[in-house]
Amino acid sequence: MNKRLAILSRLLRYPEAELRADLPDIAAAIPEAGFRRDLVPRLLRLPRRLMQGDGLDREEEYVRLFDRGRGTSLHLFEHVHGDTRNRGPAMIELAQVYEQSGYALDARELPDFLPLFLEFCAVAPEEVARNLLTQCAPIVDALHARLLARGSREARLYAVLLAATLAEVGCRPAAKADAEAERSDAEEFADLDAAYESEPVVFGPESDPDKEGARAKVAAMIQRLRHFRGPSATAR
């Protein structure tokens, strides 16, 4: 098992009482899990924050960050397909990757939920995990930038988890925050319905002249799922 991905998956989940009870053990595991050295002290800040104050406040911070607007959604295909009909087939493909690897899905979570995706990658063969993580890296990179653009303490703490996810495939955050990332929570929440009617978000550094190439990298994540559906994808 990749302990780093297991830790990141756990910390990206809703900070309910059960997770908060496990935080001392999670914090103790971070220094020994093999994270890049500069990430360790930054990663430790989130469990410390989640253990402080009223748990309801920590839960509200999480909801405000991830559940009130598509720009910082933790559902990967939200950023690729939005609310179009293409999202359903992509979801089925990813579910089949999990199931053919002997990985039991939680019926309460969609297959593209990032914490679930990382949980699978933590137990999948290294080659499978690395390829899937590489293909979703543009999404994770853009999500990292959008969290930083929020400017809040909790957003910065969660952004470190995404930087650590990128580090698993040798990447560092590169995307620049765009105009949507700088919108307030109230603006995103008020415009959520309208946003679902718009075109899917295109990710990649805003300064990258090869925008078609950046779009292709994201689309390749979906196309490559079939490649990992055979016996070689059996989880350890």
Kinemage of the C-alpha trace (Angstrom):
@kinemage 1
@onewidth
@group {chain A} dominant
@subgroup {mainchain}
@vectorlist {calphas} color= white
{ca met a 1} P 0.000 0.000 0.000
{ca asn a 2} L 1.094 3.560 -0.733
{ca lys a 3} L 0.759 5.114 2.727
{ca arg a 4} L 1.115 8.638 1.383
{ca leu a 5} L -1.892 8.338 -0.898
{ca ala a 6} L -3.884 6.667 1.877
{ca ile a 7} L -3.139 9.624 4.175
{ca leu a 8} L -4.052 12.184 1.501
{ca ser a 9} L -7.289 10.347 0.763
{ca arg a 10} L -8.247 10.371 4.435
{ca leu a 11} L -7.455 14.046 4.991
{ca leu a 12} L -9.420 15.111 1.900
{ca arg a 13} L -12.610 13.616 3.299
{ca tyr a 14} L -15.327 15.450 5.177
{ca pro a 15} L -13.962 16.123 8.706
{ca glu a 16} L -16.702 14.361 10.648
{ca ala a 17} L -16.177 13.137 14.207
{ca glu a 18} L -14.795 9.760 13.118
{ca leu a 19} L -12.051 11.365 11.055
{ca arg a 20} L -11.206 13.862 13.783
{ca ala a 21} L -10.798 10.977 16.238
{ca asp a 22} L -8.175 9.460 13.928
{ca leu a 23} L -6.217 12.682 13.437
{ca pro a 24} L -3.548 12.038 16.107
{ca asp a 25} L -2.643 8.736 14.432
{ca ile a 26} L -2.707 10.328 10.970
{ca ala a 27} L -0.448 13.159 12.123
{ca ala a 28} L 1.964 10.649 13.658
{ca ala a 29} L 2.122 8.719 10.378
{ca ile a 30} L 2.897 11.704 8.127
{ca pro a 31} L 6.635 12.088 9.002
{ca glu a 32} L 7.245 8.372 8.426
{ca ala a 33} L 5.238 7.946 5.208
{ca gly a 34} L 7.936 9.129 2.784
{ca phe a 35} L 6.486 12.457 1.679
{ca arg a 36} L 8.848 14.927 0.035
{ca arg a 37} L 10.757 16.551 2.878
{ca asp a 38} L 9.505 20.096 2.351
{ca leu a 39} L 5.879 18.912 2.381
{ca val a 40} L 5.963 17.202 5.786
{ca pro a 41} L 5.682 20.276 8.069
{ca arg a 42} L 3.042 21.787 5.778
{ca leu a 43} L 0.982 18.592 5.741
{ca leu a 44} L 1.004 18.458 9.537
{ca arg a 45} L -0.800 21.798 9.741
{ca leu a 46} L -4.140 20.448 8.473
{ca pro a 47} L -4.639 17.718 11.102
{ca arg a 48} L -3.631 20.219 13.777
{ca arg a 49} L -6.175 22.694 12.447
{ca leu a 50} L -8.911 20.050 12.282
{ca met a 51} L -8.266 19.125 15.909
{ca gln a 52} L -8.717 22.724 17.038
{ca gly a 53} L -11.931 24.455 18.031
{ca asp a 54} L -15.473 23.405 17.273
{ca gly a 55} L -15.800 20.434 14.916
{ca leu a 56} L -18.861 22.046 13.338
{ca asp a 57} L -16.716 24.984 12.280
{ca arg a 58} L -14.248 22.652 10.571
{ca glu a 59} L -17.122 20.889 8.795
{ca glu a 60} L -18.552 24.204 7.599
{ca glu a 61} L -15.141 25.241 6.260
{ca tyr a 62} L -14.985 22.019 4.253
{ca val a 63} L -18.474 22.497 2.818
{ca arg a 64} L -17.697 26.109 1.934
{ca leu a 65} L -14.537 25.065 0.090
{ca phe a 66} L -15.675 22.018 -1.838
{ca asp a 67} L -19.472 21.859 -2.025
{ca arg a 68} L -20.513 25.374 -3.049
{ca gly a 69} L -19.420 25.672 -6.653
{ca arg a 70} L -17.921 23.528 -9.368
{ca gly a 71} L -14.615 25.408 -9.471
{ca thr a 72} L -13.274 23.589 -6.391
{ca ser a 73} L -15.335 20.406 -6.613
{ca leu a 74} L -13.567 17.225 -5.531
{ca his a 75} L -15.295 15.275 -8.313
{ca leu a 76} L -12.785 14.869 -11.137
{ca phe a 77} L -15.220 14.513 -14.019
{ca glu a 78} L -17.046 17.669 -12.963
{ca his a 79} L -14.027 19.516 -14.339
{ca val a 80} L -13.803 17.447 -17.527
{ca his a 81} L -17.431 16.962 -18.527
{ca gly a 82} L -19.422 19.268 -16.275
{ca asp a 83} L -23.077 18.246 -16.283
{ca thr a 84} L -23.045 16.902 -19.851
{ca arg a 85} L -24.163 13.445 -20.926
{ca asn a 86} L -20.517 12.408 -21.366
{ca arg a 87} L -20.013 12.308 -17.625
{ca gly a 88} L -22.117 9.163 -17.182
{ca pro a 89} L -20.078 6.893 -19.496
{ca ala a 90} L -16.818 8.237 -18.019
{ca met a 91} L -18.133 7.415 -14.543
{ca ile a 92} L -18.994 3.876 -15.628
{ca glu a 93} L -15.526 3.400 -17.105
{ca leu a 94} L -13.842 4.457 -13.884
{ca ala a 95} L -16.170 2.275 -11.785
{ca gln a 96} L -15.184 -0.682 -13.966
{ca val a 97} L -11.506 0.051 -13.345
{ca tyr a 98} L -12.184 -0.230 -9.624
{ca glu a 99} L -14.397 -3.287 -9.834
{ca gln a 100} L -12.141 -5.273 -12.189
{ca ser a 101} L -9.320 -4.608 -9.758
{ca gly a 102} L -11.335 -6.168 -6.948
{ca tyr a 103} L -11.906 -2.814 -5.269
{ca ala a 104} L -15.301 -2.489 -3.568
{ca leu a 105} L -17.006 0.831 -4.192
{ca asp a 106} L -18.851 2.689 -1.470
{ca ala a 107} L -22.388 3.165 -2.790
{ca arg a 108} L -22.526 6.573 -1.113
{ca glu a 109} L -19.672 7.982 -3.213
{ca leu a 110} L -19.296 8.589 -6.935
{ca pro a 111} L -16.298 6.904 -8.596
{ca asp a 112} L -14.676 10.233 -9.519
{ca phe a 113} L -14.639 11.574 -5.948
{ca leu a 114} L -10.972 12.496 -5.434
{ca pro a 115} L -10.602 10.953 -1.939
{ca leu a 116} L -12.024 7.677 -3.307
{ca phe a 117} L -9.775 7.892 -6.380
{ca leu a 118} L -6.699 8.333 -4.156
{ca glu a 119} L -7.833 5.496 -1.902
{ca phe a 120} L -7.916 3.214 -4.943
{ca cys a 121} L -4.520 4.422 -6.156
{ca ala a 122} L -3.099 3.681 -2.712
{ca val a 123} L -3.808 -0.051 -3.109
{ca ala a 124} L -3.525 -0.424 -6.903
{ca pro a 125} L -0.337 -1.674 -8.604
{ca glu a 126} L 2.237 1.097 -8.812
{ca glu a 127} L 2.116 1.371 -12.614
{ca val a 128} L -1.674 1.672 -12.630
{ca ala a 129} L -1.677 4.282 -9.865
{ca arg a 130} L 1.080 6.335 -11.460
{ca asn a 131} L -0.607 6.432 -14.853
{ca leu a 132} L -3.981 7.409 -13.430
{ca leu a 133} L -2.417 10.083 -11.222
{ca thr a 134} L -0.428 11.443 -14.173
{ca gln a 135} L -3.555 11.744 -16.280
{ca cys a 136} L -5.517 13.605 -13.591
{ca ala a 137} L -2.575 15.876 -12.689
{ca pro a 138} L -3.883 18.853 -14.766
{ca ile a 139} L -7.152 18.742 -12.805
{ca val a 140} L -5.372 18.508 -9.452
{ca asp a 141} L -3.038 21.329 -10.467
{ca ala a 142} L -5.910 23.634 -11.380
{ca leu a 143} L -7.809 22.749 -8.212
{ca his a 144} L -4.688 23.599 -6.185
{ca ala a 145} L -4.536 27.031 -7.840
{ca arg a 146} L -8.214 27.709 -7.238
{ca leu a 147} L -7.928 26.846 -3.557
{ca leu a 148} L -4.980 29.192 -3.132
{ca ala a 149} L -6.968 31.929 -4.851
{ca arg a 150} L -9.599 31.680 -2.119
{ca gly a 151} L -7.041 33.231 0.212
{ca ser a 152} L -8.361 31.576 3.379
{ca arg a 153} L -6.316 29.632 5.907
{ca glu a 154} L -8.267 26.414 5.402
{ca ala a 155} L -7.982 26.684 1.610
{ca arg a 156} L -4.200 26.906 1.860
{ca leu a 157} L -4.084 23.897 4.188
{ca tyr a 158} L -6.117 21.733 1.827
{ca ala a 159} L -4.084 22.974 -1.147
{ca val a 160} L -1.021 21.333 0.414
{ca leu a 161} L -2.746 17.944 0.051
{ca leu a 162} L -3.044 18.563 -3.679
{ca ala a 163} L 0.595 19.627 -3.930
{ca ala a 164} L 1.503 16.339 -2.238
{ca thr a 165} L -0.686 14.455 -4.719
{ca leu a 166} L 1.174 16.056 -7.621
{ca ala a 167} L 4.480 15.161 -5.958
{ca glu a 168} L 3.583 11.472 -6.307
{ca val a 169} L 4.217 11.785 -10.050
{ca gly a 170} L 7.141 14.188 -9.731
{ca cys a 171} L 5.159 17.352 -10.419
{ca arg a 172} L 4.936 20.690 -8.684
{ca pro a 173} L 1.923 23.039 -8.887
{ca ala a 174} L 2.086 25.121 -12.049
{ca ala a 175} L -1.409 26.364 -12.914
{ca lys a 176} L -2.278 30.010 -12.379
{ca ala a 177} L -5.526 31.107 -10.784
{ca asp a 178} L -8.088 32.338 -13.284
{ca ala a 179} L -10.986 34.749 -12.874
{ca glu a 180} L -13.382 32.036 -11.739
{ca ala a 181} L -10.988 30.954 -9.020
{ca glu a 182} L -11.022 34.452 -7.553
{ca arg a 183} L -14.805 34.638 -7.216
{ca ser a 184} L -16.225 34.696 -3.724
{ca asp a 185} L -18.107 31.795 -2.148
{ca ala a 186} L -21.341 33.809 -2.375
{ca glu a 187} L -20.865 34.460 -6.098
{ca glu a 188} L -20.140 30.819 -6.841
{ca phe a 189} L -23.114 29.605 -4.830
{ca ala a 190} L -25.490 32.119 -6.424
{ca asp a 191} L -24.349 31.231 -9.943
{ca leu a 192} L -24.093 27.463 -9.482
{ca asp a 193} L -27.147 26.582 -11.574
{ca ala a 194} L -26.005 28.839 -14.403
{ca ala a 195} L -22.513 27.356 -14.263
{ca tyr a 196} L -23.858 23.877 -14.900
{ca glu a 197} L -25.332 25.111 -18.170
{ca ser a 198} L -22.018 26.453 -19.395
{ca glu a 199} L -19.233 24.606 -21.173
{ca pro a 200} L -16.984 22.259 -19.147
{ca val a 201} L -13.977 23.910 -17.559
{ca val a 202} L -10.704 23.634 -19.492
{ca phe a 203} L -7.682 23.181 -17.276
{ca gly a 204} L -4.006 23.932 -17.686
{ca pro a 205} L -1.726 26.908 -17.066
{ca glu a 206} L -3.342 30.074 -18.385
{ca ser a 207} L -0.012 31.132 -19.870
{ca asp a 208} L 0.446 27.868 -21.789
{ca pro a 209} L 0.257 28.632 -25.520
{ca asp a 210} L -0.513 24.987 -26.237
{ca lys a 211} L -4.047 25.104 -24.866
{ca glu a 212} L -5.138 22.284 -27.144
{ca gly a 213} L -2.337 20.174 -25.680
{ca ala a 214} L -3.467 20.938 -22.133
{ca arg a 215} L -7.036 19.972 -23.070
{ca ala a 216} L -5.778 16.741 -24.609
{ca lys a 217} L -3.926 15.801 -21.429
{ca val a 218} L -7.138 16.008 -19.424
{ca ala a 219} L -9.151 14.106 -22.036
{ca ala a 220} L -6.497 11.388 -22.122
{ca met a 221} L -7.351 10.454 -18.555
{ca ile a 222} L -10.709 9.230 -19.757
{ca gln a 223} L -9.371 7.472 -22.841
{ca arg a 224} L -6.715 5.568 -20.914
{ca leu a 225} L -9.120 4.027 -18.434
{ca arg a 226} L -9.821 1.139 -20.828
{ca his a 227} L -6.106 0.344 -20.864
{ca phe a 228} L -6.169 -0.442 -17.155
{ca arg a 229} L -9.195 -2.733 -17.113
{ca gly a 230} L -7.347 -5.984 -17.727
{ca pro a 231} L -5.785 -8.537 -15.318
{ca ser a 232} L -2.717 -6.328 -14.825
{ca ala a 233} L -4.896 -3.950 -12.779
{ca thr a 234} L -5.473 -6.442 -9.970
{ca ala a 235} L -4.997 -4.665 -6.649
{ca arg a 236} L -2.368 -5.863 -4.232
